[in-house]
Amino acid sequence: MCGVSRSPRLAPSILSCDFSRLGDELRAIQQGGADLVHVDVMDGLFVPNISFGLPILAAARRATDQYLDVHLMIEQPERYIDAFVQAGADGLTVHVEATRHLHRVVQQIRAHGRDAGVTLNPGTPLETLRPVLADVQRVLIMSVNPGFGGQAFIPSALDRIRAVRAWLDDVNPDAHLEVDGGVGPANIRALMDAGANEFVAGSSVFGADGPAEGLRRLREATQ
Ligand SMILES: O=C(CO)[C@@H](O)[C@H](O)COP(=O)(O)O
């Protein structure tokens, strides 16, 4: 039996929001029942896109009291952990491919009292995560190649979730297992059944019908 509640936690990705109305968007997702706010930081080096960085995170921190789940798609994240903590991150997730010192970065995040997360690209062997599984609060399985919102879900993520869920149940049942990329009403139930309990969603939340409806559809699909 897993230690964390298996109740699904919805994590809208603000990468897909209207940044000219960031405060309104954050209020809308909170009112719509978001459980945490996913913040995608991209450096144009680790991924072929630049999103935003510290000032936007700090602005989000001023605008909401919700948990800020920061996904660092940046090279050598150890250079910026302290700054992202200062800017208001509650959880920081780093890529195994982006650092030579994965265990040290996890320690660095934990030393600030924040939740440490680890993630990996869809083409990276899961084994690279294993040495730190007991030390983290969150594992993120990427179900797209990171860098852009609105991409198609990669089905092999389902088996990867099942495998990591089994490992976590052995060594760290309290850790969250999050999935990110192409998540929507059509696949959220299958992802839940595979063992994920946190669901990052950009397009399916900030779509044409707005965050309240997007979140309602996702929540309904988990039933
Ligand atoms: O990290 C990323 C992309 O790199 C994701 O968080 C996306 O922003 C999710 O967007 P959708 O696939 O839900 O549109």
The ligand as an SDF file (V2000), in Angstrom:
LIG
                    3D

 14 13  0  0  0  0  0  0  0  0999 V2000
    7.1990   20.5400  -18.9740 O   0  0  0  0  0  0  0  0  0  0  0  0
    6.4100   20.6340  -19.8510 C   0  0  0  0  0  0  0  0  0  0  0  0
    6.8520   20.7780  -21.2420 C   0  0  0  0  0  0  0  0  0  0  0  0
    8.2220   20.7500  -21.2430 O   0  0  0  0  0  0  0  0  0  0  0  0
    4.9690   20.5190  -19.5090 C   0  0  0  0  0  0  0  0  0  0  0  0
    4.6930   20.9400  -18.1910 O   0  0  0  0  0  0  0  0  0  0  0  0
    3.9820   21.1080  -20.4310 C   0  0  0  0  0  0  0  0  0  0  0  0
    3.8170   22.4790  -20.1840 O   0  0  0  0  0  0  0  0  0  0  0  0
    2.6700   20.4200  -20.2830 C   0  0  0  0  0  0  0  0  0  0  0  0
    1.8230   20.9280  -21.2390 O   0  0  0  0  0  0  0  0  0  0  0  0
    0.7040   20.0550  -21.9290 P   0  0  0  0  0  0  0  0  0  0  0  0
    1.3740   18.8880  -22.5700 O   0  0  0  0  0  0  0  0  0  0  0  0
   -0.2220   19.6420  -20.8320 O   0  0  0  0  0  0  0  0  0  0  0  0
    0.0960   21.0110  -22.8890 O   0  0  0  0  0  0  0  0  0  0  0  0
  1  2  2  0
  2  3  1  0
  2  5  1  0
  3  4  1  0
  5  6  1  0
  5  7  1  0
  7  8  1  0
  7  9  1  0
  9 10  1  0
 10 11  1  0
 11 12  2  0
 11 13  1  0
 11 14  1  0
M  END
$$$$
